[in-house]
Amino acid sequence: MSTAVQRIVETHWRLRRVLLASARVELQKRYAGSLLGPIWTVLYPLLFLGVYLFLWLVVFRVRFTPSTSALDYVLFVFCGLVPYLFFVESVTTAAVSIRQNIHLVKGVIVPVELIPTRAVLVALAAHAVGICLVIALSIGNGSLSWHIVWLPGVLALQIVAVAGVAWIVAAFGVLIPDTAYLVNLATMLLMFVSPIAFKPDMVPQQLRAVVWLNPLSYMIDAYRAALLGASVPVPTLLVFAVGAVTAFTLGAAFCWRFKNFIVDFE
């Protein structure tokens, strides 16, 4: 397994310029012909946030405490929604990435393991914009603290985790065509059981395990610790770090082990 990880990392480092150039072209193609173009990078998370807040603030009337301001709650939700959207876009795009770009793989233009990584990098561009919006709101609300120094580490761990998951779902996307539908369904369900708009202690005790068995819960808590200075137990952050490294290792091993079979299968 360690050999697979080493080879995957070496391949990415050796072809880093090809990977970045390919991601840049893919990002340009995404907005080609669009009326608003790159503005969608900012507009999409804001629209999603607006709909999500309407559901929880207006319909469910969620309030943590009477002293919690509307902006405090917006920041709380946004800190969970931004990393969630990055995860969703990465894995849903990765699920069909190899199948849609098999011509590049068979033409020996791009190694198969770089295709899902490219999907993660493209999603990372929108994620960076979302993080900047959260930081700007935090500054305006006066809630930004020195904990922001943790953000690069948290971001790196999420990229590592998402890359591992992307390699796995991309491979299954070739072997099992229904993978994309299953991934879309799973990510939608995760949105409702992830503590994006609520705190885990708001969940009934008998159902709280559902939240803590969700790996996204630890990722969201790590982001809130960095962006809001939230108090997060050290074990929670350790679980996130261990889970990220584990996902990367398993994804790299799976991709390297079956990469030739995947190409031949298609």
Sine and cosine of phi, psi and omega as CSV:
sin_phi,cos_phi,sin_psi,cos_psi,sin_omega,cos_omega
0.00,0.00,-0.66,0.75,0.01,-1.00
-0.90,0.44,-0.56,0.83,0.04,-1.00
-0.91,0.42,-0.65,0.76,0.02,-1.00
-0.89,0.45,-0.69,0.72,0.02,-1.00
-0.89,0.46,-0.70,0.72,0.00,-1.00
-0.87,0.49,-0.69,0.73,-0.02,-1.00
-0.94,0.35,-0.61,0.79,0.05,-1.00
-0.88,0.47,-0.72,0.70,0.00,-1.00
-0.90,0.44,-0.68,0.73,0.01,-1.00
-0.89,0.46,-0.65,0.76,0.02,-1.00
-0.89,0.45,-0.70,0.72,0.02,-1.00
-0.90,0.43,-0.64,0.77,-0.01,-1.00
-0.93,0.37,-0.67,0.75,-0.03,-1.00
-0.92,0.40,-0.58,0.81,-0.05,-1.00
-0.95,-0.32,0.48,0.88,-0.07,-1.00
-0.88,0.48,-0.60,0.80,0.00,-1.00
-0.93,0.35,-0.64,0.77,0.06,-1.00
-0.89,0.45,-0.68,0.73,-0.02,-1.00
-0.89,0.45,-0.73,0.69,-0.02,-1.00
-0.92,0.40,-0.66,0.75,0.02,-1.00
-0.90,0.44,-0.65,0.76,0.02,-1.00
-0.91,0.42,-0.65,0.76,0.02,-1.00
-0.91,0.41,-0.61,0.79,0.01,-1.00
-0.91,0.41,-0.68,0.74,0.04,-1.00
-0.90,0.44,-0.67,0.74,0.00,-1.00
-0.90,0.44,-0.61,0.80,0.02,-1.00
-0.92,0.38,-0.63,0.78,0.04,-1.00
-0.92,0.40,-0.64,0.77,0.02,-1.00
-0.90,0.43,-0.53,0.85,-0.04,-1.00
-0.87,0.49,-0.62,0.78,-0.07,-1.00
-0.98,-0.22,0.06,1.00,0.02,-1.00
-0.90,0.43,0.78,-0.63,0.00,-1.00
0.99,0.13,-0.08,1.00,0.02,-1.00
-0.99,0.17,0.63,-0.77,-0.03,-1.00
-0.90,0.43,-0.69,0.73,-0.03,-1.00
-1.00,-0.03,-0.27,0.96,0.07,-1.00
0.86,0.50,-0.70,-0.72,-0.05,-1.00
-0.89,0.46,-0.22,0.98,0.01,-1.00
-0.87,0.50,-0.45,0.89,0.03,-1.00
-0.87,0.49,-0.43,0.90,0.02,-1.00
-0.87,0.49,-0.56,0.83,0.04,-1.00
-1.00,-0.02,-0.63,0.78,-0.12,-0.99
-0.93,0.36,-0.63,0.78,-0.07,-1.00
-0.87,0.49,-0.80,0.61,0.02,-1.00
-0.89,0.45,-0.54,0.84,0.02,-1.00
-0.93,0.37,-0.66,0.75,0.04,-1.00
-0.92,0.40,-0.67,0.74,0.02,-1.00
-0.89,0.46,-0.68,0.74,0.03,-1.00
-0.89,0.46,-0.67,0.75,0.00,-1.00
-0.88,0.48,-0.71,0.71,0.02,-1.00
-0.91,0.42,-0.69,0.73,-0.04,-1.00
-0.91,0.42,-0.67,0.74,0.01,-1.00
-0.93,0.38,-0.59,0.81,0.05,-1.00
-0.86,0.51,-0.67,0.74,-0.01,-1.00
-0.89,0.46,-0.72,0.69,-0.12,-0.99
-1.00,0.06,-0.55,0.83,-0.03,-1.00
-1.00,0.09,-0.65,0.76,-0.09,-1.00
-1.00,-0.06,-0.74,0.67,-0.06,-1.00
-0.97,0.23,-0.82,0.57,-0.05,-1.00
-1.00,0.03,-0.25,0.97,0.03,-1.00
0.80,0.60,0.77,0.64,-0.01,-1.00
-0.97,0.24,0.75,-0.67,0.12,-0.99
-0.61,-0.80,0.73,-0.68,0.01,-1.00
-0.96,0.27,-0.79,0.61,0.06,-1.00
-0.61,-0.79,0.34,-0.94,0.03,-1.00
-0.87,0.50,-0.43,0.90,-0.02,-1.00
-1.00,0.07,-0.12,0.99,0.00,-1.00
-0.95,0.30,0.86,-0.52,0.00,-1.00
-0.98,0.20,0.25,-0.97,0.01,-1.00
-0.89,0.45,-0.62,0.79,0.00,-1.00
-0.93,0.37,-0.58,0.82,0.07,-1.00
-0.86,0.50,-0.69,0.73,-0.01,-1.00
-0.94,0.33,-0.62,0.79,0.05,-1.00
-0.86,0.51,-0.70,0.71,0.02,-1.00
-0.90,0.44,-0.67,0.75,0.02,-1.00
-0.85,0.52,-0.73,0.69,-0.02,-1.00
-0.93,0.37,-0.70,0.71,-0.05,-1.00
-0.89,0.46,-0.61,0.79,0.01,-1.00
-0.90,0.44,-0.46,0.89,0.06,-1.00
-1.00,0.00,-0.54,0.84,-0.09,-1.00
-0.96,0.28,-0.62,0.79,-0.05,-1.00
-0.88,0.47,-0.79,0.61,0.05,-1.00
-0.91,0.41,-0.51,0.86,0.05,-1.00
-0.90,0.44,-0.70,0.72,-0.01,-1.00
-0.90,0.44,-0.60,0.80,0.06,-1.00
-0.89,0.46,-0.71,0.71,0.03,-1.00
-0.88,0.47,-0.73,0.68,-0.05,-1.00
-0.89,0.45,-0.75,0.67,-0.03,-1.00
-0.89,0.45,-0.62,0.78,-0.03,-1.00
-0.90,0.43,-0.78,0.63,-0.11,-0.99
-0.97,0.25,-0.57,0.82,0.02,-1.00
-0.93,0.36,-0.60,0.80,0.06,-1.00
-0.95,0.31,-0.64,0.77,0.00,-1.00
-0.90,0.44,-0.53,0.85,-0.05,-1.00
-0.86,0.50,-0.46,0.89,0.00,-1.00
-0.90,-0.43,0.08,1.00,-0.15,-0.99
-0.92,0.40,-0.72,0.69,-0.04,-1.00
-0.93,0.36,-0.67,0.74,-0.01,-1.00
-0.88,0.47,-0.61,0.79,-0.03,-1.00
-0.98,0.20,-0.34,0.94,-0.06,-1.00
-0.86,-0.51,0.45,0.89,-0.06,-1.00
-0.89,0.45,-0.42,0.91,0.03,-1.00
-0.90,0.43,-0.54,0.84,0.04,-1.00
-0.94,0.34,-0.60,0.80,-0.02,-1.00
-0.95,0.31,-0.74,0.67,-0.04,-1.00
-0.94,0.34,-0.41,0.91,0.07,-1.00
-0.99,0.10,0.11,0.99,0.00,-1.00
0.82,0.57,0.55,0.84,0.05,-1.00
-1.00,0.07,-0.68,0.73,-0.02,-1.00
-0.72,-0.69,0.78,-0.63,0.09,-1.00
-0.86,0.50,0.54,-0.84,-0.12,-0.99
-0.87,0.50,-0.54,0.84,-0.05,-1.00
-0.95,0.32,-0.28,0.96,0.00,-1.00
-0.99,0.14,-0.36,0.93,-0.05,-1.00
-0.90,0.43,-0.78,0.63,0.05,-1.00
-0.90,0.44,-0.57,0.82,0.02,-1.00
-0.89,0.45,-0.61,0.79,0.04,-1.00
-0.88,0.48,-0.63,0.78,0.04,-1.00
-0.88,0.47,-0.62,0.79,0.03,-1.00
-0.92,0.39,-0.67,0.75,-0.01,-1.00
-0.91,0.42,-0.64,0.77,0.03,-1.00
-0.89,0.45,-0.69,0.72,0.04,-1.00
-0.91,0.41,-0.48,0.88,-0.02,-1.00
-0.90,0.44,-0.49,0.87,0.00,-1.00
-0.88,0.47,-0.73,0.68,0.04,-1.00
-0.93,0.38,-0.57,0.82,0.02,-1.00
-0.89,0.45,-0.64,0.77,0.02,-1.00
-0.88,0.47,-0.64,0.77,0.04,-1.00
-0.90,0.43,-0.68,0.74,0.02,-1.00
-0.88,0.48,-0.66,0.75,0.02,-1.00
-0.90,0.44,-0.66,0.75,0.03,-1.00
-0.87,0.49,-0.63,0.78,0.04,-1.00
-0.91,0.42,-0.65,0.76,0.03,-1.00
-0.90,0.43,-0.69,0.73,0.01,-1.00
-0.88,0.47,-0.67,0.74,0.02,-1.00
-0.89,0.46,-0.68,0.73,0.04,-1.00
-0.91,0.41,-0.60,0.80,0.02,-1.00
-0.91,0.42,-0.64,0.76,0.05,-1.00
-0.90,0.44,-0.70,0.72,0.01,-1.00
-0.90,0.44,-0.51,0.86,-0.02,-1.00
-1.00,0.01,-0.15,0.99,-0.01,-1.00
0.96,0.28,0.38,0.93,-0.05,-1.00
-0.97,-0.23,-0.01,1.00,0.01,-1.00
-0.97,0.26,0.70,-0.71,-0.04,-1.00
-0.74,-0.67,-0.06,-1.00,0.00,-1.00
-0.91,0.40,-0.22,0.98,0.03,-1.00
-0.89,0.45,-0.19,0.98,0.02,-1.00
-0.87,0.49,-0.37,0.93,0.00,-1.00
-0.91,0.42,-0.31,0.95,0.03,-1.00
-0.98,0.19,-0.27,0.96,-0.14,-0.99
-0.85,0.52,-0.72,0.70,0.02,-1.00
-0.84,0.54,-0.63,0.78,0.03,-1.00
-0.92,0.39,-0.67,0.74,0.03,-1.00
-0.89,0.45,-0.69,0.72,0.01,-1.00
-0.89,0.45,-0.68,0.73,0.01,-1.00
-0.88,0.47,-0.66,0.75,0.01,-1.00
-0.91,0.42,-0.63,0.78,0.02,-1.00
-0.92,0.39,-0.65,0.76,0.03,-1.00
-0.87,0.49,-0.68,0.74,0.02,-1.00
-0.88,0.48,-0.72,0.69,-0.02,-1.00
-0.91,0.41,-0.72,0.70,-0.04,-1.00
-0.91,0.42,-0.61,0.79,0.04,-1.00
-0.88,0.48,-0.68,0.74,0.03,-1.00
-0.88,0.47,-0.72,0.70,0.03,-1.00
-0.90,0.43,-0.63,0.78,-0.02,-1.00
-0.89,0.46,-0.65,0.76,0.03,-1.00
-0.88,0.47,-0.62,0.78,-0.03,-1.00
-0.95,0.33,-0.77,0.64,-0.05,-1.00
-0.93,0.37,-0.50,0.86,0.03,-1.00
-0.92,0.40,-0.66,0.75,0.03,-1.00
-0.91,0.42,-0.71,0.71,0.03,-1.00
-0.91,0.41,-0.48,0.88,0.03,-1.00
-0.89,0.46,-0.46,0.89,0.07,-1.00
-0.99,0.14,-0.68,0.73,-0.08,-1.00
-0.96,0.27,-0.60,0.80,-0.05,-1.00
-0.80,-0.60,0.98,-0.22,-0.06,-1.00
-0.83,0.55,-0.45,0.89,-0.03,-1.00
-0.98,0.21,0.00,1.00,-0.04,-1.00
-0.84,0.54,-0.66,0.75,-0.03,-1.00
-0.87,0.50,-0.64,0.77,0.02,-1.00
-0.92,0.38,-0.65,0.76,0.01,-1.00
-0.92,0.40,-0.63,0.78,0.02,-1.00
-0.91,0.41,-0.68,0.73,0.03,-1.00
-0.87,0.49,-0.67,0.74,0.01,-1.00
-0.92,0.40,-0.68,0.73,-0.03,-1.00
-0.90,0.43,-0.67,0.74,-0.01,-1.00
-0.93,0.38,-0.55,0.83,0.05,-1.00
-0.92,0.39,-0.67,0.74,0.03,-1.00
-0.91,0.41,-0.61,0.79,0.01,-1.00
-0.88,0.47,-0.51,0.86,0.00,-1.00
-0.88,0.47,-0.55,0.84,-0.06,-1.00
-1.00,0.08,-0.37,0.93,0.00,-1.00
-0.96,-0.26,0.05,1.00,0.06,-1.00
-1.00,-0.06,0.63,-0.78,-0.03,-1.00
-0.97,0.24,0.89,0.46,0.01,-1.00
-0.99,0.11,-0.74,0.67,-0.05,-1.00
-0.94,-0.34,0.04,1.00,-0.01,-1.00
-0.64,-0.77,0.29,-0.96,0.07,-1.00
-0.99,-0.11,0.53,-0.85,-0.02,-1.00
-0.84,0.55,-0.53,0.85,-0.02,-1.00
-0.96,0.29,-0.10,1.00,0.08,-1.00
-1.00,0.09,-0.19,0.98,-0.01,-1.00
-1.00,0.06,0.67,-0.74,0.05,-1.00
-0.80,0.61,0.59,-0.81,-0.09,-1.00
-0.81,0.59,-0.65,0.76,-0.05,-1.00
-0.95,0.33,-0.26,0.96,0.01,-1.00
-0.94,-0.35,-0.01,1.00,-0.10,-1.00
-0.91,0.42,-0.43,0.90,0.01,-1.00
-0.88,0.47,-0.47,0.88,0.01,-1.00
-0.88,0.47,-0.62,0.79,0.01,-1.00
-0.93,0.36,-0.72,0.70,-0.09,-1.00
-0.98,0.21,-0.28,0.96,0.13,-0.99
-0.99,0.12,-0.15,0.99,0.03,-1.00
-1.00,0.07,0.91,-0.41,-0.04,-1.00
-0.88,0.47,-0.41,0.91,0.01,-1.00
-0.93,0.38,-0.38,0.92,0.01,-1.00
-0.87,0.49,-0.67,0.75,-0.02,-1.00
-0.94,0.33,-0.60,0.80,0.05,-1.00
-0.90,0.44,-0.70,0.71,-0.01,-1.00
-0.90,0.43,-0.67,0.75,0.03,-1.00
-0.88,0.47,-0.62,0.79,0.01,-1.00
-0.90,0.44,-0.65,0.76,0.04,-1.00
-0.91,0.42,-0.65,0.76,0.01,-1.00
-0.92,0.39,-0.54,0.84,0.06,-1.00
-0.90,0.44,-0.61,0.79,-0.04,-1.00
-0.99,0.16,-0.66,0.75,-0.12,-0.99
-1.00,-0.02,-0.48,0.88,-0.04,-1.00
-0.91,-0.41,-0.05,1.00,-0.06,-1.00
0.91,0.41,0.44,0.90,-0.03,-1.00
-0.92,0.39,0.51,-0.86,0.03,-1.00
-0.99,0.13,0.93,-0.37,-0.03,-1.00
-0.84,-0.54,0.78,-0.62,0.01,-1.00
-0.85,0.53,0.62,-0.79,0.02,-1.00
-0.84,0.55,-0.65,0.76,0.04,-1.00
-0.84,0.54,-0.56,0.83,0.02,-1.00
-0.90,0.44,-0.69,0.73,0.02,-1.00
-0.92,0.38,-0.59,0.81,0.03,-1.00
-0.92,0.40,-0.63,0.78,0.04,-1.00
-0.88,0.47,-0.66,0.75,0.03,-1.00
-0.89,0.46,-0.71,0.70,-0.02,-1.00
-0.91,0.42,-0.72,0.69,0.00,-1.00
-0.90,0.43,-0.66,0.75,0.02,-1.00
-0.90,0.44,-0.62,0.78,0.01,-1.00
-0.91,0.42,-0.72,0.69,0.00,-1.00
-0.91,0.41,-0.63,0.78,0.01,-1.00
-0.90,0.44,-0.71,0.71,0.01,-1.00
-0.88,0.48,-0.66,0.75,0.01,-1.00
-0.90,0.44,-0.70,0.71,-0.03,-1.00
-0.90,0.43,-0.73,0.68,0.00,-1.00
-0.91,0.42,-0.66,0.75,0.01,-1.00
-0.90,0.43,-0.67,0.74,0.02,-1.00
-0.91,0.42,-0.69,0.72,-0.01,-1.00
-0.90,0.44,-0.68,0.73,-0.01,-1.00
-0.90,0.43,-0.72,0.70,-0.04,-1.00
-0.90,0.43,-0.70,0.71,-0.04,-1.00
-0.93,0.37,-0.60,0.80,-0.05,-1.00
-0.92,0.38,-0.60,0.80,-0.13,-0.99
-0.92,-0.39,0.18,0.98,-0.09,-1.00
-0.87,0.49,-0.69,0.72,0.00,-1.00
-0.93,0.37,-0.62,0.79,0.02,-1.00
-0.90,0.43,-0.63,0.78,-0.03,-1.00
-0.88,0.48,-0.71,0.70,-0.02,-1.00
-0.92,0.40,-0.71,0.70,0.00,-1.00
-0.91,0.42,-0.59,0.81,-0.02,-1.00
-0.89,0.45,-0.70,0.71,-0.01,-1.00
-0.94,0.35,0.00,0.00,0.00,0.00
